[in-house]
Structure formats: structure tokens, C-alpha cells
Amino acid sequence: MYVVVVLAAIALNEVDDVRPVLEFYSQFDDPIAAFRDKQRQLQVIICSDSLLYFYHPMYSSSGL
């Protein structure tokens, strides 16, 4: 199941050459778990950036 998620992520990001991606994840004992960890880290970054944007006085109409 997670292999499909990995392949979908590669396709959605329009990766021209998947070899570097595969080489990177092949260094881990569990490449799928490593991919999931990276996805969680990315989600935290995206959420943090969204919150910073939402609460920044320059972008927020409430100025919170």
C-alpha cells in the first residue's frame, strides 16, 4: 500500500529521474518507514508555515 503512496508522490512531484530518490531511500533498513517519516516532517513544516502566515499581522485581518 505505501509503495503506491511513494510512487504517487514521485509522480506528483514530476521527478524526471527516480534513481536519486531510490538511492536515497535504499540506505534505510525500512525505506517505506523512512519515506513516511519524511512526509510527517514535511507536514509539520507546512503546518508551521501556514500558522505563521495566518497569525502574522501583515497577512491577518484580525492582527492576532
N, C-alpha and C positions, 0 to 999 in steps of 0.2 A: 504493500500500500504506500509506504513512504518513498519507495523508489519512484513512483508516479509523481509524487509531490516534488521530488528533486528534479526530475526531468521537466516537469511543468515550469518550475522556477527558472531552469536554464533556458527553456524556450521563451518564456515571457520576458526575460532579460535580453533576448536576442543575442545570445553568446555565439560568436562566429566559430570559435574553436573550443570545444568542450574539454580538450586534453588537459589544459592547465587546471581546470576545475576538478577533473577526475584525479589528477596527480595530487592536488592539494588534499582532497578528502581521503585519498588512499593511504596517507600517512597515519591515519587514526585506526585504532583497533575496531571501532564501530563507526564507519563513515556516515551512516544514516543518523546516528545519535549526534555526531558532530555537526551535521547539517542542521538538525533540529535546534541544537544549542545556538548556532549562529543565527538562525531565524528568530529565536527568542531574544537574543541580544539586539538584533536589528529592530524588533518590535518595541523593545524598551527605548531605544534611541528615537524611533519615530514618535512614540507616545510622549516622550520628554520634550521633543522639539515642538510637538503640537500644543502641549500645555504651556510651554514658554511663549509661543506665538499667541495663544488665547489670552494669557494673563499679561502680556506686555502692554503697557499703557498706550503705546503708539498704535497698536492694532486693535485694541479692545475698546468698544464704545463705552463700556462701564468703567474702564480705567482701574480694574481690580488688580 
